[in-house]
Amino acid sequence: MIKVCKFGGTSMANGINMERIAGIIGQDSSRKFIVVSAPGKRFGGDSKITDLLYETQKEVEQSGTVGKAFEKVAARFERIVDELHLAFDIGSVLRETAAAIEREKSPDFTASRGEYLAARIMAELLGVPFLEAGDVIFFRGGRLDAQRTYEALGAAMKACGRAVIPGFYGSDETGAVRTFSRGGSDITGAVAARAVGADLYENWTDVSGFLACDPRIVPSPVGIRELSYRELRELSYMGANVMHSESIFPVREADIPIQIKNTFRPEDEGTAILPTVPLSSRTVTGIAGREHFSVIYLEKSLMNEEIGFAGKVLRILADHAISFEHMPSGIDTMSFVIDSDFLKDGVWETLKREITEAVRPDRIDLISDIALIAVVGHGMTRSVGTSARLFAAIANAGVNVRMIDQGSSELNIIVGVDNRNYARTVCAVYDEFFRSDAPVPLS
């Protein structure tokens, strides 16, 4: 059996935690390939290594040399090596890294050095080969070159037998380092599992799996023992941030299961993510949401007979590099839900003018300060009255629904409410669908 294990930033935060990781790996001989993140925060008010590296890049851009931010990075890694009592010349590696940062002057290269240094140390601690991600993970046109990566990475992993791989980065067509989006070490782990044909991808973090909703809103919510790939994708995309939302794709292609585990409570069962899951007694699997959206609302008589109406609006959004989240519509109405950050600095006035010129709507409005809440679960497909229960619960909480969007798969229902009603809505929905069920502990 082959397991690929990814350890997150909190798990890698200091030498004590890395010793803990070594113990976890040593307990299971099938844990052969280890993907690591850059060290995260050790305590409240501490800095993540990646954040310090972004500060380092600013210093290099301003002065041409690394400065105080990199001194903090170096001190963290020197301390980790001291805590581990390793005979590893981290000073030489740090000097080489500083020189390379000054030479490359690349944001991606600089940001990637946290994972690089962490993996070098972890490989030394475990006594296994270090596998340079830039040599085996490839980007083309800014995206993962999947086939080339699977072939090169799979061959390298099989040749090593065991290895530590830095997460978050690879190289592009020119050989320059390129990174995934923030949190992308999850993607590296999934890519590695797919490349080597792993039996299981273990994602080790600082929580014991997924919870039915945000514990900052609902105290001690129910734990989720099993999720399908599709449920994970929906919940992660809508804000359940245990895993990067894009990390599902490589393992889904090969039906490789994922197990979310807690580095600090390794005995806990965690959450299993599977190709399919048996229907449970619960209608809803989980609730997730995000705040600060805006809705562009268009109204025009006989819109349904106007060919290309939506396409014209979408082209305008694309021209401004604006992506949309949802597009609920009626016969004579259409809405585009977008992240409010896209509309800063007068962008809305420009969009309004261009959309008006392109499609001549009878009405165009912007609805701001909207929160989206996704209610997710395969159980909704077989439960009569799910929508009625959902909207009754929201109404009984005194909240007005501003938007509704449900896909034909019936896997999720998304509602939009005012930002100020976000927490109240999540609590109301949780009470409706989970209050009568006994909690399922994750331990």
C-alpha positions as CSV (number, residue, x, y, z in Angstrom):
1,M,0.0,0.0,0.0
2,I,1.2,3.5,-0.8
3,K,0.1,6.6,1.0
4,V,1.0,10.2,0.1
5,C,0.9,12.5,3.1
6,K,0.7,16.3,3.0
7,F,1.4,18.3,6.1
8,G,0.1,21.8,6.4
9,G,1.7,25.0,7.8
10,T,0.6,24.6,11.4
11,S,1.9,21.1,11.4
12,M,5.3,22.4,10.2
13,A,5.4,25.5,12.4
14,N,8.4,24.4,14.6
15,G,10.8,21.6,15.4
16,I,8.5,20.0,18.0
17,N,5.7,19.7,15.5
18,M,8.1,18.3,12.8
19,E,9.2,15.6,15.4
20,R,5.6,14.8,15.8
21,I,5.3,14.4,12.0
22,A,8.3,12.1,12.0
23,G,6.5,9.9,14.6
24,I,3.3,9.7,12.6
25,I,5.3,8.7,9.5
26,G,7.2,6.1,11.5
27,Q,4.0,4.4,12.7
28,D,3.0,3.4,9.2
29,S,5.4,2.0,6.7
30,S,3.0,2.8,3.8
31,R,3.4,6.5,4.4
32,K,6.1,6.7,1.7
33,F,5.8,10.2,0.2
34,I,5.6,13.4,2.2
35,V,4.5,16.8,0.8
36,V,5.1,19.8,3.1
37,S,3.9,23.3,3.4
38,A,6.0,26.3,4.6
39,P,5.9,26.7,8.4
40,G,2.8,28.6,9.6
41,K,2.1,30.5,12.8
42,R,3.4,29.1,16.1
43,F,1.2,31.3,18.2
44,G,-1.2,34.3,18.0
45,G,0.6,37.3,16.5
46,D,3.3,35.2,14.9
47,S,4.0,35.4,11.1
48,K,3.7,32.7,8.5
49,I,6.9,32.0,6.6
50,T,5.2,32.6,3.3
51,D,4.0,36.1,4.4
52,L,7.6,36.9,5.5
53,L,8.8,35.8,2.1
54,Y,6.3,38.1,0.3
55,E,7.7,40.9,2.5
56,T,11.2,39.7,1.4
57,Q,10.2,40.1,-2.2
58,K,9.1,43.7,-1.6
59,E,12.5,44.4,0.0
60,V,14.3,42.9,-3.0
61,E,12.2,45.0,-5.4
62,Q,13.0,48.2,-3.5
63,S,16.7,47.7,-2.7
64,G,17.9,44.7,-4.7
65,T,18.9,42.7,-1.6
66,V,17.1,40.7,1.0
67,G,16.5,42.6,4.3
68,K,14.9,42.2,7.7
69,A,12.1,40.1,6.6
70,F,14.5,37.4,5.3
71,E,16.4,37.7,8.5
72,K,13.3,36.6,10.3
73,V,12.8,33.7,7.8
74,A,16.4,32.6,8.4
75,A,16.0,32.8,12.2
76,R,12.9,30.6,12.1
77,F,14.6,27.9,10.0
78,E,17.8,28.0,12.1
79,R,15.7,27.6,15.2
80,I,13.8,24.6,13.7
81,V,17.1,22.9,12.9
82,D,18.4,23.5,16.5
83,E,15.1,22.1,18.0
84,L,15.5,19.0,15.9
85,H,19.2,18.6,16.8
86,L,20.1,18.0,13.2
87,A,23.7,18.0,11.9
88,F,22.5,20.0,8.8
89,D,24.3,23.0,7.5
90,I,21.2,25.2,7.3
91,G,23.3,28.4,7.3
92,S,24.8,27.5,3.9
93,V,21.4,26.6,2.4
94,L,20.0,29.9,3.7
95,R,22.8,31.9,2.2
96,E,22.3,30.1,-1.2
97,T,18.6,30.8,-0.9
98,A,19.1,34.6,-0.2
99,A,21.5,34.8,-3.2
100,A,19.0,33.1,-5.5
101,I,16.1,35.3,-4.3
102,E,18.3,38.4,-5.2
103,R,19.3,36.9,-8.5
104,E,15.8,35.7,-9.6
105,K,13.8,38.7,-8.3
106,S,10.7,36.7,-8.9
107,P,7.6,36.7,-6.6
108,D,6.9,33.1,-7.3
109,F,10.4,32.0,-6.7
110,T,10.7,33.9,-3.4
111,A,7.3,32.7,-2.2
112,S,8.2,29.1,-2.9
113,R,11.3,29.1,-0.7
114,G,9.3,28.4,2.4
115,E,8.3,25.0,1.1
116,Y,11.7,24.4,-0.4
117,L,13.5,25.0,2.9
118,A,10.9,23.0,5.0
119,A,11.2,20.0,2.7
120,R,15.0,20.1,2.8
121,I,14.9,19.9,6.6
122,M,12.1,17.3,6.7
123,A,14.1,15.1,4.3
124,E,17.1,15.4,6.5
125,L,15.0,14.5,9.6
126,L,13.5,11.4,8.0
127,G,16.7,10.3,6.3
128,V,15.0,10.1,2.8
129,P,15.6,11.8,-0.5
130,F,14.5,15.4,-1.2
131,L,12.7,15.6,-4.5
132,E,12.9,19.0,-6.1
133,A,9.4,20.1,-7.2
134,G,10.7,22.3,-9.9
135,D,12.2,19.2,-11.7
136,V,9.0,17.2,-11.8
137,I,6.0,19.5,-11.6
138,F,5.3,21.5,-14.7
139,F,3.2,24.5,-15.7
140,R,2.2,25.4,-19.2
141,G,0.4,28.7,-19.9
142,G,0.1,29.3,-16.2
143,R,-1.7,26.0,-15.5
144,L,-0.5,22.6,-14.4
145,D,0.8,20.5,-17.3
146,A,-0.9,17.4,-15.9
147,Q,0.3,14.7,-18.3
148,R,3.9,15.8,-18.3
149,T,3.9,16.2,-14.6
150,Y,2.3,12.8,-13.9
151,E,4.9,11.0,-16.0
152,A,7.9,12.8,-14.6
153,L,6.8,12.9,-11.0
154,G,5.5,9.3,-11.0
155,A,8.8,8.0,-12.4
156,A,10.9,10.0,-9.9
157,M,8.8,8.9,-7.0
158,K,9.0,5.2,-8.0
159,A,12.7,5.5,-8.5
160,C,13.1,7.0,-5.0
161,G,10.8,4.6,-3.2
162,R,10.4,7.2,-0.4
163,A,10.8,11.0,-0.7
164,V,9.9,14.4,0.7
165,I,8.5,16.9,-1.9
166,P,8.0,20.6,-1.3
167,G,4.5,21.7,-2.0
168,F,3.1,24.8,-3.7
169,Y,5.4,25.2,-6.7
170,G,6.8,23.7,-9.9
171,S,8.4,25.2,-13.1
172,D,7.1,26.7,-16.3
173,E,8.2,26.2,-20.0
174,T,11.2,28.4,-19.4
175,G,12.4,26.6,-16.3
176,A,11.3,29.5,-14.0
177,V,9.6,28.6,-10.7
178,R,5.8,29.0,-10.7
179,T,3.4,28.6,-7.8
180,F,-0.1,27.4,-7.4
181,S,-2.6,29.8,-5.7
182,R,-2.2,30.3,-1.9
183,G,-2.7,27.0,-0.1
184,G,-1.5,25.1,-3.2
185,S,0.5,22.5,-1.3
186,D,-2.8,20.6,-1.1
187,I,-2.7,20.5,-4.9
188,T,0.8,19.2,-4.9
189,G,-0.2,16.4,-2.6
190,A,-3.1,15.4,-4.8
191,V,-0.9,15.6,-7.9
192,A,1.7,13.4,-6.2
193,A,-0.9,10.9,-5.2
194,R,-2.2,10.7,-8.7
195,A,1.3,10.5,-10.2
196,V,2.4,7.5,-8.1
197,G,-1.0,5.8,-8.1
198,A,-1.4,6.0,-4.3
199,D,-3.9,4.0,-2.5
200,L,-4.7,6.9,-0.2
201,Y,-3.9,10.6,0.0
202,E,-3.7,11.7,3.7
203,N,-4.0,15.5,4.3
204,W,-2.7,16.3,7.7
205,T,-3.8,19.6,9.2
206,D,-4.7,21.1,12.6
207,V,-8.4,20.0,12.7
208,S,-10.0,16.6,12.8
209,G,-11.7,16.8,9.5
210,F,-14.7,18.7,8.2
211,L,-17.4,20.1,10.4
212,A,-21.0,20.6,9.3
213,C,-20.5,24.3,9.4
214,D,-18.2,27.0,10.7
215,P,-17.5,26.5,14.4
216,R,-17.0,30.3,14.8
217,I,-20.7,30.7,14.0
218,V,-22.2,27.5,15.5
219,P,-20.4,26.2,18.6
220,S,-19.3,22.5,18.4
221,P,-21.1,21.6,15.2
222,V,-21.5,18.0,14.1
223,G,-18.5,16.3,12.5
224,I,-18.6,14.8,9.0
225,R,-17.2,11.3,8.7
226,E,-17.6,10.9,5.0
227,L,-17.9,13.3,2.0
228,S,-18.1,12.7,-1.7
229,Y,-15.7,14.4,-4.0
230,R,-18.6,16.6,-5.3
231,E,-19.7,17.6,-1.8
232,L,-16.1,18.5,-0.9
233,R,-15.8,20.6,-4.0
234,E,-19.0,22.5,-3.2
235,L,-18.1,23.1,0.5
236,S,-14.5,24.0,-0.1
237,Y,-15.4,26.5,-2.9
238,M,-17.9,28.1,-0.6
239,G,-15.5,28.7,2.3
240,A,-15.0,25.4,4.1
241,N,-11.2,25.8,4.0
242,V,-9.9,22.5,5.4
243,M,-8.6,21.8,1.8
244,H,-7.9,23.8,-1.3
245,S,-10.9,23.6,-3.5
246,E,-8.8,22.6,-6.6
247,S,-7.0,19.7,-4.9
248,I,-9.9,17.4,-5.6
249,F,-9.3,17.1,-9.4
250,P,-6.1,15.0,-9.6
251,V,-7.3,12.4,-7.2
252,R,-10.8,12.3,-8.5
253,E,-9.5,11.3,-11.9
254,A,-8.1,8.0,-10.4
255,D,-10.7,7.5,-7.7
256,I,-8.0,7.9,-5.0
257,P,-9.7,8.5,-1.6
258,I,-8.6,11.3,0.7
259,Q,-8.4,11.2,4.5
260,I,-8.3,14.4,6.5
261,K,-6.3,13.9,9.6
262,N,-5.2,16.0,12.6
263,T,-1.5,16.1,13.3
264,F,-2.1,17.0,16.9
265,R,-4.8,14.3,17.4
266,P,-3.6,11.5,15.1
267,E,-5.9,9.0,16.8
268,D,-9.0,10.8,15.6
269,E,-10.7,9.2,12.7
270,G,-11.0,12.4,10.7
271,T,-13.0,12.8,7.5
272,A,-12.9,10.4,4.5
273,I,-13.5,11.9,1.0
274,L,-14.6,9.2,-1.4
275,P,-15.8,8.9,-5.0
276,T,-19.3,8.1,-3.7
277,V,-20.7,7.8,-0.2
278,P,-23.7,5.8,1.0
279,L,-26.8,8.0,1.8
280,S,-26.9,8.7,5.5
281,S,-29.9,9.5,7.6
282,R,-29.1,13.2,7.2
283,T,-30.7,15.3,4.5
284,V,-27.8,17.9,4.6
285,T,-24.1,17.0,4.8
286,G,-22.8,20.5,5.4
287,I,-23.3,24.3,5.3
288,A,-20.7,26.8,4.1
289,G,-20.7,30.4,3.0
290,R,-18.9,33.5,2.0
291,E,-19.6,37.2,2.5
292,H,-19.1,40.3,0.4
293,F,-20.6,39.6,-3.0
294,S,-22.5,42.0,-5.3
295,V,-25.2,41.2,-7.8
296,I,-25.6,42.9,-11.1
297,Y,-29.3,42.7,-11.8
298,L,-30.7,43.2,-15.4
299,E,-34.3,43.3,-16.5
300,K,-35.5,43.5,-20.1
301,S,-38.8,42.6,-21.7
302,L,-38.6,39.6,-24.1
303,M,-35.0,39.0,-22.9
304,N,-35.6,35.3,-23.5
305,E,-36.1,35.9,-27.2
306,E,-32.9,38.0,-27.6
307,I,-30.1,35.7,-28.9
308,G,-26.7,36.3,-27.3
309,F,-28.0,38.5,-24.5
310,A,-26.0,36.7,-21.7
311,G,-23.0,36.3,-24.0
312,K,-22.7,40.1,-24.5
313,V,-22.7,40.7,-20.8
314,L,-20.2,37.9,-20.1
315,R,-17.8,39.2,-22.7
316,I,-17.8,42.6,-21.0
317,L,-17.1,41.0,-17.6
318,A,-14.3,38.9,-19.3
319,D,-12.8,42.1,-20.9
320,H,-12.4,43.4,-17.3
321,A,-11.0,40.1,-16.0
322,I,-14.1,39.6,-13.8
323,S,-15.3,36.1,-13.1
324,F,-18.8,35.4,-11.9
325,E,-19.9,33.0,-9.2
326,H,-23.6,32.4,-10.2
327,M,-26.0,33.5,-12.9
328,P,-29.6,33.0,-11.7
329,S,-32.2,34.1,-14.3
330,G,-35.9,34.4,-15.1
331,I,-37.7,35.0,-18.4
332,D,-37.1,38.7,-18.4
333,T,-34.4,39.0,-15.7
334,M,-30.8,37.9,-15.3
335,S,-28.3,38.4,-12.4
336,F,-24.6,38.0,-12.2
337,V,-23.1,37.3,-8.8
338,I,-19.5,38.5,-8.5
339,D,-17.0,39.2,-5.7
340,S,-17.3,42.8,-4.6
341,D,-13.6,43.3,-4.8
342,F,-13.9,43.4,-8.6
343,L,-16.0,46.5,-8.4
344,K,-13.6,48.8,-6.6
345,D,-12.2,52.1,-7.9
346,G,-15.1,53.0,-10.2
347,V,-15.3,49.7,-12.1
348,W,-19.0,49.5,-11.5
349,E,-19.7,52.7,-13.3
350,T,-17.7,51.5,-16.3
351,L,-19.5,48.2,-16.4
352,K,-22.8,49.8,-16.1
353,R,-22.1,52.1,-19.1
354,E,-20.8,49.3,-21.2
355,I,-23.5,46.8,-20.4
356,T,-26.2,49.5,-21.0
357,E,-24.7,50.2,-24.5
358,A,-24.4,46.5,-25.3
359,V,-27.8,45.1,-24.3
360,R,-30.1,48.1,-23.6
361,P,-31.7,46.7,-20.5
362,D,-34.9,48.3,-19.2
363,R,-33.3,48.2,-15.7
364,I,-29.8,47.7,-14.4
365,D,-29.0,47.7,-10.7
366,L,-26.2,46.8,-8.4
367,I,-27.1,45.0,-5.2
368,S,-24.2,45.1,-2.7
369,D,-23.3,43.5,0.6
370,I,-24.6,40.0,-0.2
371,A,-23.5,36.8,1.5
372,L,-23.9,33.4,-0.2
373,I,-24.7,30.3,1.8
374,A,-24.5,26.8,0.3
375,V,-26.5,24.0,1.8
376,V,-24.9,20.8,0.5
377,G,-25.8,17.1,0.6
378,H,-26.6,14.1,-1.6
379,G,-29.4,13.4,0.8
380,M,-31.4,16.3,-0.6
381,T,-32.1,14.4,-3.7
382,R,-34.4,11.9,-1.9
383,S,-35.9,14.1,0.8
384,V,-39.2,15.7,0.0
385,G,-39.7,19.2,1.2
386,T,-36.0,20.1,1.7
387,S,-36.5,23.5,0.1
388,A,-39.6,24.2,2.1
389,R,-37.7,23.4,5.4
390,L,-34.8,25.6,4.3
391,F,-36.8,28.7,3.5
392,A,-39.1,28.3,6.4
393,A,-36.2,28.2,8.8
394,I,-34.7,31.3,7.2
395,A,-38.0,33.1,7.3
396,N,-38.6,32.1,11.0
397,A,-35.2,33.7,11.7
398,G,-36.5,37.0,10.3
399,V,-34.2,37.0,7.3
400,N,-35.2,38.0,3.8
401,V,-33.7,35.9,1.0
402,R,-32.3,38.1,-1.7
403,M,-31.3,35.3,-4.2
404,I,-31.8,31.6,-4.8
405,D,-29.8,29.3,-7.0
406,Q,-30.1,25.6,-7.3
407,G,-28.4,23.3,-9.8
408,S,-30.3,20.5,-11.5
409,S,-28.2,17.9,-9.7
410,E,-30.0,18.9,-6.4
411,L,-26.7,18.5,-4.6
412,N,-26.8,22.0,-3.2
413,I,-29.1,25.0,-2.8
414,I,-27.4,28.5,-2.6
415,V,-29.2,31.4,-1.0
416,G,-28.1,35.0,-0.9
417,V,-28.9,37.2,2.1
418,D,-27.6,40.6,3.4
419,N,-24.1,40.4,4.9
420,R,-25.5,41.4,8.3
421,N,-27.8,38.4,8.3
422,Y,-25.1,35.9,7.4
423,A,-24.4,34.3,10.8
424,R,-28.1,34.3,11.7
425,T,-29.0,32.4,8.6
426,V,-26.2,29.8,9.0
427,C,-27.5,29.2,12.6
428,A,-31.1,28.9,11.5
429,V,-30.2,26.4,8.7
430,Y,-28.0,24.4,11.0
431,D,-30.7,24.2,13.7
432,E,-33.3,23.0,11.1
433,F,-31.2,20.2,9.6
434,F,-29.0,19.1,12.5
435,R,-30.8,19.8,15.8
436,S,-32.6,16.5,15.8
437,D,-29.6,14.3,14.9
438,A,-27.1,13.1,17.5
439,P,-23.7,14.6,16.9
440,V,-21.2,12.4,15.1
441,P,-17.8,12.9,16.9
442,L,-14.7,12.9,14.8
443,S,-12.7,11.1,17.4
